[in-house]
Amino acid sequence: MKNDTQRLTDWVIRKIKTEYPDDVALLVAVEGASINGDGHGEPFDYFVPATEHGNELAQTFIIGGVGNDLYPRSWERMERTASLDDPCTPCLGGAKILYARTPQDEERFETLRQKLLKRLADPHFVYVKALERLEEAMRLYAAMEFEERLCRVRAQAGYAFTSLADAAAYLNGTWRKDWHHGPLAEILTWKALPDGFAELYRRMLCAKEASELRSLTHLLIASTRRFIASHRPQDEPDGRTPDYRSLAGWYEELCTWWKRLSFFCASGDADSAFREACQLQEELDVVGEEFGLGELDLLGCFDSADLAPLASRAEALEEQLLTLLRAHGIAPCAYDTLDDFLAARQ
């Protein structure tokens, strides 16, 4: 006699063939989803509808205390999974096809799986996705700073760790495969981890106070940021080189900001100098990232009582950018006088 898992699978497939033969492309299980043989994920996890009518196959029910959710995942969502934009990566990477309407449907699914694997092997792609998961963890940490309820702080800390674990997984060329057990055993198998990652997580499990959870989350984020930075690709993707002409255009547009900052520093206007420096720092952060210049630190030396170091630092950064342009044979479009400009534009 067939076991219950197979009997339930057969029931779903029979229902598809008789009631939705043209409306359901795939029935999919996710391997490793079972906990101590409870059957979850083994008879099925989801189906891929081929038409709007196919969505009507969706249903939930309980058998022997085990909840079952026969739910749809669209092809569009599967595309997002292959691009690491949908976090449920095991639903594609660890999937097992139980039923396919046509060989073409199965081939389409396998193409998406191979796309996922190819993207995980691309250092440029996973670097960007790791930064996205880091940004999510930082958003959660910001919410923790204004939350006093221990249950909410603990939940946000857990969500933040999950995002950071995703980032670390991507940079290891993989994803978190064991999604129904704690992550500790799995992450210890990865070839590289942020400093103190596992130990900080162990301490998070034992934390009793909201303040401790905030502190540990901060340390995990800081460690993961350094880890991601160490994996920044050195070469340009697809053989492309930075567009230094666009950098010159950026400088032509914003060079007046340096003049305003110099004026405010010279006049001792700390309020205006701070505002101007903040705006310029935001632009420098973008330029430093886009052109691989590292951190262009302007505000680190700000002192409202002594603006001279800020003025000197701004001048040094301006010269650094101009030197970079000269090294690539590019000069900003600049004229000493309006007459010079008009003469050149006749």
C-alpha positions in Angstrom: 0.0 0.0 0.0 1.3 3.4 -0.9 2.3 5.6 2.0 0.3 8.7 2.9 2.8 11.1 1.2 2.5 9.4 -2.1 -1.3 9.0 -1.8 -1.6 12.7 -1.2 0.6 13.6 -4.1 -1.4 11.3 -6.3 -4.6 13.0 -5.2 -3.3 16.4 -6.2 -2.0 15.2 -9.5 -5.3 13.5 -10.3 -7.2 16.7 -9.4 -4.9 18.7 -11.8 -5.3 16.2 -14.6 -9.1 16.0 -14.3 -10.1 19.6 -13.3 -7.1 21.8 -14.4 -5.4 20.0 -17.3 -4.6 23.2 -19.2 -4.4 25.5 -16.2 -1.6 24.2 -14.0 2.0 24.0 -15.4 3.8 22.3 -12.5 3.3 20.7 -9.1 6.5 21.2 -7.0 7.9 19.8 -3.7 10.7 21.3 -1.8 13.2 18.8 -0.6 14.3 19.0 3.0 11.2 20.8 4.2 10.0 17.8 6.4 10.5 17.9 10.1 11.0 14.5 11.6 8.8 13.0 8.9 5.8 15.3 9.4 5.4 15.2 5.6 5.4 19.0 5.1 6.7 19.9 1.7 7.2 16.3 0.7 3.9 15.6 -1.0 3.9 19.1 -2.5 4.7 22.7 -1.6 3.2 24.8 -4.4 2.0 24.7 -8.0 2.7 27.0 -10.9 -0.5 28.2 -12.6 -0.7 28.5 -16.4 -3.9 30.5 -16.5 -5.9 32.6 -14.1 -8.3 29.7 -13.6 -5.4 27.6 -12.4 -5.2 29.7 -9.2 -8.4 28.1 -8.1 -6.5 24.9 -7.3 -5.2 26.7 -4.2 -6.5 25.3 -0.9 -5.4 24.7 2.7 -6.3 21.7 5.0 -5.1 19.7 8.0 -4.4 16.0 8.0 -3.3 14.3 11.2 -2.4 17.6 12.8 -0.1 18.6 9.8 -1.2 21.8 8.0 -1.0 21.7 4.2 -1.0 24.8 1.9 -1.4 24.1 -1.7 -0.6 27.5 -3.0 0.3 29.1 -6.4 3.7 30.6 -7.4 3.5 32.5 -10.7 6.2 32.3 -13.3 6.8 36.0 -12.6 7.5 35.2 -9.0 9.8 32.4 -10.0 11.7 34.9 -12.2 12.1 37.1 -9.1 13.4 34.1 -7.1 16.0 33.3 -9.8 17.1 37.0 -9.4 17.3 36.7 -5.6 14.5 39.3 -5.4 12.2 36.8 -3.7 13.8 35.5 -0.6 12.3 31.9 -0.7 15.3 30.6 -2.8 14.8 27.0 -1.7 11.5 27.0 -3.6 13.6 27.1 -6.8 17.0 25.9 -5.8 15.8 22.9 -3.7 12.7 22.1 -5.7 11.6 18.7 -7.0 9.1 18.6 -9.8 6.2 16.2 -9.1 4.1 16.9 -12.1 4.7 18.8 -15.3 1.9 19.7 -17.8 4.4 19.6 -20.7 8.2 19.0 -21.2 8.3 22.7 -22.1 7.0 23.7 -18.7 9.6 21.5 -17.0 12.4 23.0 -19.2 11.3 26.5 -18.4 11.5 25.7 -14.7 15.0 24.1 -15.0 16.2 27.2 -17.0 15.2 29.4 -14.1 17.0 27.1 -11.7 20.2 27.3 -13.8 19.8 31.1 -14.0 19.7 31.2 -10.2 22.9 29.1 -10.0 24.7 31.2 -12.6 23.8 34.4 -10.8 25.1 33.0 -7.5 28.4 32.3 -9.2 28.6 35.9 -10.4 30.6 38.0 -7.9 29.2 41.3 -9.2 25.6 40.1 -9.0 25.9 38.6 -5.5 27.8 41.7 -4.2 24.8 43.9 -5.2 22.3 41.5 -3.7 24.3 41.2 -0.5 24.2 45.0 -0.2 20.4 44.9 -0.6 20.0 42.4 2.2 22.4 44.5 4.4 20.2 47.5 3.7 17.1 45.6 4.9 18.9 44.6 8.1 19.9 48.2 8.7 16.2 49.3 8.2 15.1 46.8 10.8 17.8 48.0 13.2 16.6 51.6 12.8 13.1 50.4 13.8 14.6 48.6 16.8 16.0 51.9 18.1 12.5 53.3 18.6 10.9 50.1 20.0 10.7 49.2 23.7 8.6 46.1 23.6 10.9 43.1 24.0 8.8 40.9 21.8 9.1 43.3 18.9 12.8 44.0 19.4 13.5 40.3 19.5 11.5 39.7 16.3 13.3 42.5 14.5 16.7 41.2 15.6 15.7 37.8 14.3 14.6 39.3 10.9 17.7 41.4 10.7 19.9 38.3 11.3 18.0 36.4 8.6 18.8 39.2 6.1 22.5 39.2 7.1 22.6 35.5 6.8 21.2 35.8 3.3 23.9 38.3 2.4 26.7 36.0 3.7 25.1 33.0 1.9 25.1 34.9 -1.4 28.8 35.8 -1.1 29.5 32.1 -0.5 27.7 31.3 -3.8 24.8 29.6 -2.1 21.5 30.2 -0.2 20.1 29.1 3.1 18.9 25.7 2.2 17.6 24.4 5.6 14.8 26.8 6.1 12.9 24.8 8.7 15.7 24.5 11.2 17.8 27.1 13.0 20.6 28.5 10.8 23.5 27.9 13.1 24.6 24.5 11.9 24.2 25.4 8.2 26.1 28.7 8.3 29.1 27.0 10.0 29.5 24.9 6.8 30.1 28.0 4.6 33.7 28.7 3.6 33.7 32.3 4.9 31.7 34.2 7.5 31.7 37.7 8.9 33.9 38.0 11.9 32.1 36.7 15.0 29.0 35.9 13.1 28.1 32.6 14.7 29.1 33.7 18.2 27.1 36.9 18.0 24.1 34.9 16.9 24.6 32.5 19.8 24.6 35.5 22.2 21.4 36.8 20.5 19.7 33.5 21.3 20.6 34.0 25.0 19.8 37.8 25.2 17.3 38.8 27.9 17.1 42.5 27.4 16.1 44.7 24.5 19.2 46.8 24.9 21.4 43.7 24.5 19.5 42.6 21.3 20.1 46.1 19.8 23.8 46.0 20.7 24.2 42.5 19.2 22.3 43.4 16.0 24.5 46.5 15.6 27.7 44.3 15.9 26.3 41.8 13.4 25.5 44.6 10.9 29.0 46.2 11.4 30.7 42.8 10.9 28.6 42.0 7.8 29.3 45.4 6.3 33.1 44.7 6.5 32.6 41.2 5.1 30.6 42.5 2.1 33.2 45.3 1.5 35.9 42.6 1.4 34.1 40.9 -1.4 33.7 43.9 -3.6 34.7 42.9 -7.1 37.8 44.7 -8.3 37.2 44.4 -12.0 34.4 46.1 -13.9 31.6 43.9 -15.0 31.3 43.0 -18.7 34.6 44.7 -19.4 33.2 48.2 -19.0 35.3 51.0 -17.7 34.0 54.0 -15.7 32.5 56.9 -17.7 35.0 59.6 -16.6 33.3 62.1 -19.0 30.2 61.8 -16.8 32.4 62.4 -13.7 33.6 65.6 -15.4 30.0 66.6 -16.0 29.1 65.9 -12.4 32.0 68.2 -11.3 31.0 70.9 -13.7 27.5 70.9 -12.2 28.6 70.8 -8.6 31.9 72.8 -8.5 30.0 75.7 -7.1 29.3 73.7 -4.0 33.0 73.7 -3.2 33.1 77.5 -3.6 30.1 77.9 -1.3 31.6 75.6 1.3 34.9 77.5 1.1 33.1 80.8 1.6 31.1 79.6 4.6 34.3 78.1 6.2 36.2 81.4 5.7 33.3 83.4 7.2 33.0 81.1 10.2 29.4 80.2 9.4 29.3 76.7 10.9 25.6 76.3 10.3 25.8 76.9 6.6 29.1 75.1 6.2 27.6 72.0 7.9 24.6 72.0 5.6 26.7 72.5 2.5 29.2 69.8 3.6 26.3 67.3 4.2 25.0 67.8 0.7 28.4 67.4 -0.8 29.2 64.4 1.3 26.1 62.6 -0.1 27.3 63.3 -3.6 30.8 62.2 -2.8 29.5 58.9 -1.4 27.8 58.1 -4.7 30.9 59.1 -6.7 33.2 57.1 -4.5 31.1 54.0 -4.9 30.5 54.4 -8.7 34.2 55.0 -9.6 35.8 52.7 -7.0 37.4 55.5 -5.1 36.6 54.2 -1.6 35.4 56.5 1.1 35.7 60.2 0.3 35.5 61.4 3.9 34.6 65.1 4.1 32.6 65.4 7.2 34.9 63.4 9.5 36.9 66.6 10.3 34.0 68.9 10.8 34.4 71.1 13.9 32.0 74.0 14.4 34.7 75.8 16.4 37.3 75.5 13.7 36.2 75.2 10.1 39.7 75.4 8.6 40.3 71.6 8.6 36.9 71.2 6.7 37.9 73.7 4.1 41.3 72.0 3.6 39.7 68.6 3.4 37.2 69.8 0.8 40.0 71.3 -1.3 42.0 68.1 -1.1 39.0 66.0 -2.3 38.4 68.4 -5.1 42.0 68.1 -6.3 41.8 64.3 -6.0 38.9 64.2 -8.4 40.5 66.7 -10.8 43.7 64.6 -10.7 41.7 61.5 -11.6 40.2 63.2 -14.6 43.5 64.5 -15.8 44.9 61.0 -15.5 42.3 59.8 -18.0 42.8 62.8 -20.4 39.7 64.6 -19.5 39.3 68.2 -18.4 36.1 69.8 -17.1 34.5 72.3 -19.5 35.7 75.5 -17.8 36.3 79.1 -18.9 37.8 82.0 -17.0 35.3 84.6 -18.2 31.9 84.9 -19.9 33.7 86.5 -22.9 35.9 83.4 -23.2 32.8 81.1 -23.1 30.9 83.2 -25.7 33.9 83.3 -28.0 34.3 79.6 -27.8 30.6 79.0 -28.6 30.4 81.3 -31.7 
